[in-house]
Each structure stands twice: as C-alpha cells, then as structure tokens.
Amino acid sequence: MKISIVIPAYNEEDRIVQTLEQTLSFLSRQAYESEVLVVSDGSTDDTRSVVEAFKTADRVSLKVIEYFPNAGKGYAVKTGMLAATGDIIMFMDADYAVPIEEISKGLQCFTDNDCDIAIGSRAISGADVVDHQNFFRELSAKLYTLIQTAYLGIFYKDTQCGFKLFTRNAAHTLFAMQKLNSVIFDPEILWLAGKHSFHVAEFPVMWRHVGNSRIQYDSLKKSLFVFQELFRIRRLH
C-alpha cells in the first residue's frame, strides 16, 4: 500500500516546519510507502525552499508543486489530489491542527466500513477539541452546517475539518469534477460523493485551534462569501 498526503500551503514557511517534521518522522516509522506533496499556492515567502530543505527516509518521498498566482485552497488541494499516486490519498492542513497520528483512525475506516472516503470530524463522539475557536467562529460554523445540510442534503456534522482520506479512484474521480477554488470545496466534494455513490465514513480526531490562520473571516463581506460559495455548488453542477 502507498499513502499520499497533500498539504496545501500559502506563505507557510514558519508553520510548515513543525508539520513536516512530525509528518515525515511518523511516516518513516510505518511499513507502507508514502509520499508528501506540498502545494505552494502562489506563496510569496520561502515556503518552497523550506520544504525542499527537508530530508526523507527511504520509503518516504517529498515533493513541492508551486504555481502563481495564488488561486485558493480548493485549487491547491485539487492540484495535489490529482497529482498524487497513492492507493489512499489524503489532504491535511499546513497548520498541523490535527496530528498526523490520527491518520491511523482514518485508514482503519477503510477496513471497518468498506468506505471510499474517510473524513475526520471534530463534532462526533470521541473527538477531542483541545483549543476552541472563538465564540463567533464556532457560532458561524454551526449556522453554516445547518444551512449546508438543508441546501445540499449532506448530514455530516463537520465538513470543514482539513483531514480527509480517499481511495485513489474516489480522489481522482471527484476532484476532477471540482469547480470551486475556495475554502468551500469540502462540501462540494462530499455532495459529489453522494451523487456518485461513494461511501463516506466519519472518524473522530483530536484537533486544536491554531492562531494566525491564512484564511480570515474578519469582515461581514468575507463571512457572506462563504455562504455565496455554498449556494453555487448545485448550480455549478
């Protein structure tokens, strides 16, 4: 078995260091072959050179995909997922909000549930949220989930956790159809998964809020943009 891990990155020269140190160390101790693809989404800092300075073990490869200009997290994840060659292809956030060790729960889902997609969740039994987001962000997330459920008919309690695993067939099929380049690509992919009869399983993760997010909702305009993107999904398809 080969595992691919896609990490979208925009100006992450600082936070990507811990993420790669922990991820590469973990993967070097596993029996399976693995590859890590960091997708530099139009970064203007030294993200690429920082990543390329890392050394890897025999069964672990590390690659950087970089393009300009910045196109959005959804575009970065799509680029990495379609380029990945693993039997299981996963994406995780560059801020290391979910420890890499949680991948073991996701991989177990494929055995226990015979699923095509395993998504990490902060909202189901067994999840451990170490540091919470502020009250406004958590309230907005709950409102978003209610609207998303009503509009798209997908009943997952947490679609935005950046820790999701796919079989290669599911990843290459679904991300090839993805049309949104923004952060709202997750519900688009999950909605498409339902339309194309891919089986999705949820698993609880340990998660901590990491400050200095590259995605800020610091104005009404930005907050409304999230809902505007959500309502585009069915029209686009």
Summary of the structure (lengths in Angstrom):
residues: 237
radius of gyration: 16.7
end to end distance: 33.3
largest distance: 48.4
contacts: 763
relative contact order: 0.17
helix: 41%
strand: 22%
